[in-house]
Every structure is written in structure tokens, then in C-alpha cells.
């Protein structure tokens, strides 16, 4: 399950994590990567809600 204290991804967070992993994200691709990361984050939260049998 996703960690509830995990903040929604931001461009600054993605850049920091990419640098730490030795990954370079092309500036023209950053917004697409950010949108995907946010989508996955929201999906993980929904799955956590389902697993906990909570209503969003």
C-alpha cells in the first residue's frame, strides 16, 4: 500500500529524486512525467482507500 504521509508529487520532488538516481529528465518532458507521477499517486491513494474499506 502507498504511504499515507507521502505528499503528492511536485516538479521539485521529481527533479530531486531523478538527480539522486542519476536520471536526467529532458525539460520538455518534465510536465508529462509529473502528470504521470501524480496520476499514479492518486491511483495508489484510491487503492489504499479500497483496501481500508474507506469512502473517499
ZAKOL-41425 format. One record per atom (N, C-alpha, C, CB): residue number from 0; residue in three letters; atom name; x, y, z. Coordinates in Angstrom, 3 decimals, always signed. Glycine has a CB too. Example, Ala and Ser with C-alpha at 12.3 -4.5 7.8 and 13.67 -1.06 7.14 Angstrom:
   seq   type   atom       east      north         up
     0    ALA      N    +13.190     -5.690     +7.800
     0    ALA     CA    +12.300     -4.500     +7.800
     0    ALA      C    +13.200     -3.300     +7.800
     0    ALA     CB    +11.308     -4.473     +9.046
     1    SER      N    +12.850     -2.250     +7.080
     1    SER     CA    +13.670     -1.060     +7.140
     1    SER      C    +12.900     +0.030     +7.870
     1    SER     CB    +14.084     -0.598     +5.725
***
This chain:
   seq   type   atom       east      north         up
     0    UNK      N     +0.834     -1.188     +0.000
     0    UNK     CA     +0.000     +0.000     +0.000
     0    UNK      C     +0.875     +1.247     +0.000
     0    UNK     CB     -0.947     +0.001     +1.212
     1    UNK      N     +0.329     +2.311     -0.547
     1    UNK     CA     +1.049     +3.580     -0.558
     1    UNK      C     +1.099     +4.134     +0.857
     1    UNK     CB     +0.381     +4.595     -1.525
     2    UNK      N     +2.093     +4.934     +1.103
     2    UNK     CA     +2.225     +5.534     +2.426
     2    UNK      C     +1.332     +6.767     +2.502
     2    UNK     CB     +3.707     +5.903     +2.729
     3    UNK      N     +0.436     +6.841     +3.483
     3    UNK     CA     -0.483     +7.968     +3.549
     3    UNK      C     +0.218     +9.305     +3.736
     3    UNK     CB     -1.454     +7.757     +4.663
     4    UNK      N     +1.406     +9.303     +4.356
     4    UNK     CA     +2.095    +10.571     +4.581
     4    UNK      C     +2.864    +11.047     +3.354
     4    UNK     CB     +3.040    +10.440     +5.750
     5    UNK      N     +2.854    +10.265     +2.293
     5    UNK     CA     +3.557    +10.651     +1.074
     5    UNK      C     +2.818    +11.811     +0.411
     5    UNK     CB     +3.680     +9.448     +0.098
     6    UNK      N     +3.541    +12.883     +0.158
     6    UNK     CA     +2.943    +14.062     -0.457
     6    UNK      C     +2.743    +13.829     -1.952
     6    UNK     CB     +3.821    +15.306     -0.217
     7    UNK      N     +1.808    +14.540     -2.504
     7    UNK     CA     +1.567    +14.483     -3.944
     7    UNK      C     +2.835    +14.963     -4.650
     7    UNK     CB     +0.319    +15.355     -4.355
     8    UNK      N     +3.249    +14.251     -5.696
     8    UNK     CA     +4.487    +14.626     -6.388
     8    UNK      C     +4.433    +16.052     -6.948
     8    UNK     CB     +4.766    +13.642     -7.518
     9    UNK      N     +5.556    +16.729     -6.850
     9    UNK     CA     +5.717    +18.045     -7.456
     9    UNK      C     +6.924    +17.980     -8.371
     9    UNK     CB     +5.880    +19.170     -6.374
    10    UNK      N     +7.073    +18.976     -9.206
    10    UNK     CA     +8.213    +19.017    -10.115
    10    UNK      C     +9.520    +19.056     -9.343
    10    UNK     CB     +8.113    +20.223    -11.044
    11    UNK      N     +9.553    +19.794     -8.247
    11    UNK     CA    +10.772    +19.875     -7.434
    11    UNK      C    +11.134    +18.510     -6.848
    11    UNK     CB    +10.595    +20.904     -6.302
    12    UNK      N    +10.132    +17.785     -6.361
    12    UNK     CA    +10.381    +16.454     -5.804
    12    UNK      C    +10.897    +15.512     -6.889
    12    UNK     CB     +9.096    +15.883     -5.166
    13    UNK      N    +10.263    +15.545     -8.055
    13    UNK     CA    +10.700    +14.672     -9.151
    13    UNK      C    +12.132    +14.980     -9.577
    13    UNK     CB     +9.762    +14.816    -10.350
    14    UNK      N    +12.449    +16.260     -9.688
    14    UNK     CA    +13.813    +16.629    -10.076
    14    UNK      C    +14.830    +16.118     -9.055
    14    UNK     CB    +13.934    +18.157    -10.223
    15    UNK      N    +14.513    +16.281     -7.773
    15    UNK     CA    +15.420    +15.845     -6.711
    15    UNK      C    +15.602    +14.324     -6.750
    15    UNK     CB    +14.885    +16.285     -5.328
    16    UNK      N    +14.517    +13.588     -6.889
    16    UNK     CA    +14.595    +12.129     -6.932
    16    UNK      C    +15.331    +11.651     -8.183
    16    UNK     CB    +13.189    +11.521     -6.885
    17    UNK      N    +15.102    +12.312     -9.298
    17    UNK     CA    +15.789    +11.934    -10.531
    17    UNK      C    +17.293    +12.152    -10.390
    17    UNK     CB    +15.240    +12.739    -11.727
    18    UNK      N    +17.690    +13.304     -9.852
    18    UNK     CA    +19.114    +13.580     -9.644
    18    UNK      C    +19.748    +12.541     -8.734
    18    UNK     CB    +19.307    +14.978     -9.052
    19    UNK      N    +19.037    +12.194     -7.658
    19    UNK     CA    +19.556    +11.215     -6.699
    19    UNK      C    +19.729     +9.839     -7.338
    19    UNK     CB    +18.622    +11.113     -5.492
    20    UNK      N    +18.927     +9.559     -8.363
    20    UNK     CA    +19.007     +8.266     -9.053
    20    UNK      C    +19.900     +8.310    -10.279
    20    UNK     CB    +17.627     +7.810     -9.456
    21    UNK      N    +20.461     +9.480    -10.576
    21    UNK     CA    +21.314     +9.618    -11.748
    21    UNK      C    +20.536     +9.681    -13.050
    21    UNK     CB    +22.280     +8.484    -11.803
    22    UNK      N    +19.276    +10.100    -12.969
    22    UNK     CA    +18.412    +10.181    -14.144
    22    UNK      C    +18.294    +11.643    -14.572
    22    UNK     CB    +17.004     +9.571    -13.849
    23    UNK      N    +18.328    +11.862    -15.866
    23    UNK     CA    +18.121    +13.199    -16.417
    23    UNK      C    +16.779    +13.220    -17.128
    23    UNK     CB    +19.276    +13.601    -17.388
    24    UNK      N    +15.931    +14.148    -16.727
    24    UNK     CA    +14.634    +14.318    -17.381
    24    UNK      C    +14.749    +15.542    -18.283
    24    UNK     CB    +13.459    +14.478    -16.327
    25    UNK      N    +14.482    +15.337    -19.563
    25    UNK     CA    +14.540    +16.450    -20.510
    25    UNK      C    +13.496    +17.488    -20.117
    25    UNK     CB    +14.311    +15.958    -21.973
    26    UNK      N    +13.865    +18.765    -20.134
    26    UNK     CA    +12.928    +19.819    -19.721
    26    UNK      C    +11.587    +19.767    -20.455
    26    UNK     CB    +13.560    +21.169    -19.943
    27    UNK      N    +11.605    +19.406    -21.724
    27    UNK     CA    +10.350    +19.359    -22.484
    27    UNK      C     +9.473    +18.168    -22.085
    27    UNK     CB    +10.651    +19.296    -23.978
    28    UNK      N    +10.011    +17.225    -21.322
    28    UNK     CA     +9.259    +16.045    -20.884
    28    UNK      C     +8.814    +16.131    -19.424
    28    UNK     CB    +10.099    +14.803    -21.082
    29    UNK      N     +9.308    +17.129    -18.692
    29    UNK     CA     +9.032    +17.203    -17.261
    29    UNK      C     +7.544    +17.225    -16.928
    29    UNK     CB     +9.683    +18.421    -16.688
    30    UNK      N     +6.767    +17.985    -17.663
    30    UNK     CA     +5.338    +18.091    -17.359
    30    UNK      C     +4.612    +16.766    -17.589
    30    UNK     CB     +4.699    +19.187    -18.210
    31    UNK      N     +5.051    +15.995    -18.579
    31    UNK     CA     +4.442    +14.696    -18.836
    31    UNK      C     +4.805    +13.702    -17.729
    31    UNK     CB     +4.884    +14.157    -20.208
    32    UNK      N     +6.048    +13.744    -17.291
    32    UNK     CA     +6.489    +12.870    -16.203
    32    UNK      C     +5.748    +13.239    -14.920
    32    UNK     CB     +8.026    +12.973    -15.997
    33    UNK      N     +5.601    +14.523    -14.660
    33    UNK     CA     +4.885    +14.983    -13.475
    33    UNK      C     +3.423    +14.533    -13.514
    33    UNK     CB     +4.967    +16.514    -13.360
    34    UNK      N     +2.771    +14.682    -14.645
    34    UNK     CA     +1.371    +14.267    -14.763
    34    UNK      C     +1.232    +12.769    -14.503
    34    UNK     CB     +0.818    +14.620    -16.160
    35    UNK      N     +2.142    +11.978    -15.029
    35    UNK     CA     +2.104    +10.538    -14.793
    35    UNK      C     +2.334    +10.189    -13.340
    35    UNK     CB     +3.129     +9.846    -15.645
    36    UNK      N     +3.282    +10.856    -12.710
    36    UNK     CA     +3.568    +10.599    -11.295
    36    UNK      C     +2.371    +10.964    -10.422
    36    UNK     CB     +4.809    +11.388    -10.845
    37    UNK      N     +1.718    +12.069    -10.733
    37    UNK     CA     +0.552    +12.475     -9.953
    37    UNK      C     -0.605    +11.503    -10.155
    37    UNK     CB     +0.122    +13.895    -10.335
    38    UNK      N     -0.773    +11.036    -11.378
    38    UNK     CA     -1.826    +10.065    -11.670
    38    UNK      C     -1.595     +8.777    -10.873
    38    UNK     CB     -1.879     +9.759    -13.188
    39    UNK      N     -0.371     +8.288    -10.872
    39    UNK     CA     -0.045     +7.074    -10.124
    39    UNK      C     -0.224     +7.271     -8.619
    39    UNK     CB     +1.389     +6.641    -10.425
    40    UNK      N     +0.141     +8.448     -8.134
    40    UNK     CA     -0.024     +8.756     -6.709
    40    UNK      C     -1.508     +8.703     -6.315
    40    UNK     CB     +0.569    +10.153     -6.384
    41    UNK      N     -2.354     +9.322     -7.131
    41    UNK     CA     -3.788     +9.326     -6.856
    41    UNK      C     -4.370     +7.916     -6.937
    41    UNK     CB     -4.513    +10.251     -7.836
    42    UNK      N     -3.914     +7.122     -7.896
    42    UNK     CA     -4.389     +5.747     -8.020
    42    UNK      C     -3.997     +4.932     -6.781
    42    UNK     CB     -3.819     +5.090     -9.300
    43    UNK      N     -2.786     +5.128     -6.297
    43    UNK     CA     -2.337     +4.419     -5.093
    43    UNK      C     -3.184     +4.815     -3.886
    43    UNK     CB     -0.847     +4.711     -4.815
    44    UNK      N     -3.542     +6.077     -3.798
    44    UNK     CA     -4.395     +6.521     -2.692
    44    UNK      C     -5.779     +5.886     -2.775
    44    UNK     CB     -4.519     +8.049     -2.693
    45    UNK      N     -6.329     +5.794     -3.999
    45    UNK     CA     -7.641     +5.160     -4.160
    45    UNK      C     -7.578     +3.691     -3.759
    45    UNK     CB     -8.135     +5.293     -5.615
    46    UNK      N     -6.499     +3.018     -4.156
    46    UNK     CA     -6.342     +1.604     -3.772
    46    UNK      C     -6.227     +1.449     -2.269
    46    UNK     CB     -5.110     +0.996     -4.448
    47    UNK      N     -5.516     +2.362     -1.618
    47    UNK     CA     -5.424     +2.335     -0.162
    47    UNK      C     -6.806     +2.491     +0.473
    47    UNK     CB     -4.481     +3.443     +0.336
    48    UNK      N     -7.626     +3.402     -0.083
    48    UNK     CA     -8.980     +3.609     +0.436
    48    UNK      C     -9.813     +2.343     +0.281
    48    UNK     CB     -9.662     +4.786     -0.285
    49    UNK      N     -9.677     +1.695     -0.870
    49    UNK     CA    -10.426     +0.459     -1.104
    49    UNK      C     -9.960     -0.622     -0.134
    49    UNK     CB    -10.256     -0.018     -2.569
    50    UNK      N     -8.649     -0.743     +0.012
    50    UNK     CA     -8.098     -1.770     +0.916
    50    UNK      C     -8.526     -1.521     +2.361
    50    UNK     CB     -6.557     -1.797     +0.825
    51    UNK      N     -8.655     -0.280     +2.739
    51    UNK     CA     -9.048     +0.054     +4.113
    51    UNK      C    -10.559     +0.111     +4.257
    51    UNK     CB     -8.436     +1.390     +4.534
    52    UNK      N    -11.270     -0.122     +3.138
    52    UNK     CA    -12.728     -0.077     +3.103
    52    UNK      C    -13.240     +1.278     +3.579
    52    UNK     CB    -13.320     -1.198     +3.964
    53    UNK      N    -12.552     +2.339     +3.132
    53    UNK     CA    -12.947     +3.704     +3.464
    53    UNK      C    -13.665     +4.320     +2.280
    53    UNK     CB    -11.722     +4.557     +3.863
    54    UNK      N    -14.473     +5.295     +2.570
    54    UNK     CA    -15.109     +6.059     +1.499
    54    UNK      C    -14.288     +7.330     +1.295
    54    UNK     CB    -16.618     +6.393     +1.838
    55    UNK      N    -13.968     +7.636     +0.024
    55    UNK     CA    -13.137     +8.835     -0.231
    55    UNK      C    -13.837    +10.129     +0.146
    55    UNK     CB    -12.742     +8.894     -1.695
***
